[in-house]
Structure formats: structure tokens, C-alpha cells
Amino acid sequence: MLQPITTQRSVTANTEWLGGRHGTDDTDTITLDIARFTTSTHYVPSTDTSQPYSLFRSGVPVGKITASGLCGPFDKAVADGRQVLAGFVLAETLFVPTMTKVPVALLWHGTVRAAKVPGCFTPADVTSTNALIRYV
């Protein structure tokens, strides 16, 4: 006789960085180039062998890489397209650790609490943007 076993895992999204609901209902879908992001800063690696999914954090600022069309972490010091802020990853996203590309929702307009953005982000670093973001 088979005895099915069910496991359940709850993850509470950290959206402290989000300053309001404006813009959350009108997002774009983008694809992240996972190799460009830093483990533990931008995403939490999987440690659960029964549910092997890594978790990409919400609130990560991104820019679009000109050569590939994929997105990587916003970086004012590069010249590959990521120096132009495209927006912020809206929702935490689970992905298999072997994936190299992950689709996510992009908040490209709205309000952001800059001090709560994951990683090291300063609005003054944004000198070029395709996003309509108000920082509080």
C-alpha cells in the first residue's frame, strides 16, 4: 500500500523596498542572466534537497545588457547597458539552480524605498534610466 507524503513550504515575500502599489499592476516581463548576479546578495541559493529551488529576491535593480537583451544587476560603472536602470524585480521568483535565464516581472514605474533595496543601491548612482521611479 502506498502512503503519499505531502510537504508544504511557505515563503513570505520581502517587499519592504516597495513604496506603494502604484505600478505593480502594469509590469513588463524580462529575462535575467543569472550568471551576472551575486549569490546571497541577489538570490538565495537552494539548500533544501527535497525542493531544490533557489530564490531570486524582489527589489533588485536591473539594467538591460545591450549585446544579449537579457538583464543583469544595475551597475553605474559598466558600459554594457546595465548602467541604464531598467527598473526593479517586482516579485521573488523560484528557479532551478542549473537555470541560466530566469523570467521575472519588472517594476518600471512606481515608488521605491531606496534604503530597503537588496544589495548596495543609491538613487544618486542612477544617471540614466528607462524607468519612472520615485524614491522615498
C-alpha positions in Angstrom: 0.0 0.0 0.0 1.3 3.5 -0.9 1.2 6.3 1.6 1.5 9.6 -0.2 3.5 12.2 1.7 2.9 15.9 1.1 5.2 18.7 2.1 4.4 22.3 2.1 6.7 25.3 2.2 5.7 28.9 2.7 7.8 31.8 1.6 6.9 35.3 2.7 8.0 37.9 0.1 10.1 40.7 1.4 8.6 43.8 -0.3 9.9 46.4 2.2 11.6 48.2 -0.7 8.3 48.8 -2.4 6.9 52.3 -1.5 3.4 51.7 -2.8 1.2 49.7 -5.1 1.3 52.1 -8.0 2.9 50.4 -11.0 2.6 46.8 -9.6 -0.3 46.0 -11.9 1.5 47.2 -15.0 4.8 45.4 -15.2 7.0 44.1 -18.0 8.4 40.6 -18.3 12.2 40.5 -18.6 14.7 37.7 -18.5 17.6 37.7 -16.1 21.1 36.5 -16.9 21.7 34.6 -13.6 25.5 34.4 -14.1 25.7 38.2 -13.7 24.1 38.2 -10.2 25.8 37.5 -6.9 24.7 34.6 -4.6 23.3 35.7 -1.3 23.1 39.3 -2.4 20.6 39.0 -5.3 19.4 35.5 -4.7 19.3 32.8 -2.0 20.8 29.5 -3.2 18.9 26.3 -2.6 19.8 24.3 0.4 16.8 22.0 0.5 17.3 18.7 -1.3 13.6 17.9 -1.3 12.7 21.2 -3.0 15.8 22.3 -4.9 14.8 25.8 -5.9 16.8 29.0 -5.4 15.0 32.2 -4.6 15.7 35.4 -6.6 14.9 38.4 -4.3 12.4 41.1 -5.1 13.6 44.7 -5.3 16.9 44.0 -7.1 17.7 46.9 -9.5 18.4 45.8 -13.1 19.7 47.1 -16.4 19.4 45.6 -19.9 22.5 44.1 -21.4 22.8 45.6 -24.9 24.5 42.6 -26.6 22.2 39.9 -25.3 18.9 41.7 -24.4 19.0 39.9 -21.1 19.1 41.8 -17.8 21.8 41.9 -15.1 22.3 43.9 -11.9 22.3 47.7 -12.3 25.9 49.0 -12.3 26.7 52.6 -13.0 30.4 51.7 -13.6 29.9 49.4 -16.6 29.3 50.2 -20.3 27.3 47.1 -21.4 23.8 48.6 -20.9 23.4 47.8 -17.2 24.4 51.3 -16.4 20.9 52.4 -17.5 18.4 51.5 -14.8 15.5 49.4 -16.4 13.7 49.0 -13.1 13.4 46.6 -10.1 12.5 42.9 -9.9 8.9 43.0 -8.6 8.3 39.6 -7.1 10.5 36.9 -5.5 11.0 34.1 -8.1 11.9 30.5 -7.6 14.2 28.9 -10.1 16.2 25.7 -10.5 19.9 26.3 -9.7 21.0 25.0 -13.1 19.0 27.6 -14.9 21.0 30.3 -16.6 18.0 32.5 -17.6 15.0 33.4 -15.4 11.9 35.3 -16.4 10.7 37.9 -13.8 8.3 40.8 -13.5 9.9 44.3 -13.8 8.6 47.3 -11.9 9.4 50.1 -14.3 7.3 52.8 -12.7 6.3 53.4 -9.1 7.7 54.3 -5.7 10.8 52.6 -4.2 12.2 52.8 -0.6 15.9 53.1 -1.7 17.2 52.2 1.8 15.4 48.8 1.7 16.6 47.8 -1.8 18.6 44.5 -1.6 22.3 45.0 -2.1 24.1 48.3 -2.3 21.9 50.8 -4.1 21.9 54.6 -4.1 19.5 56.7 -6.2 22.2 59.2 -6.9 24.0 56.5 -8.9 21.2 56.5 -11.4 22.3 59.0 -14.1 20.4 57.2 -16.9 17.2 55.3 -16.7 14.3 53.9 -18.7 12.2 53.7 -15.6 9.8 56.2 -13.9 10.7 55.7 -10.3 10.2 58.0 -7.3 12.5 57.3 -4.4 11.4 57.8 -0.8 
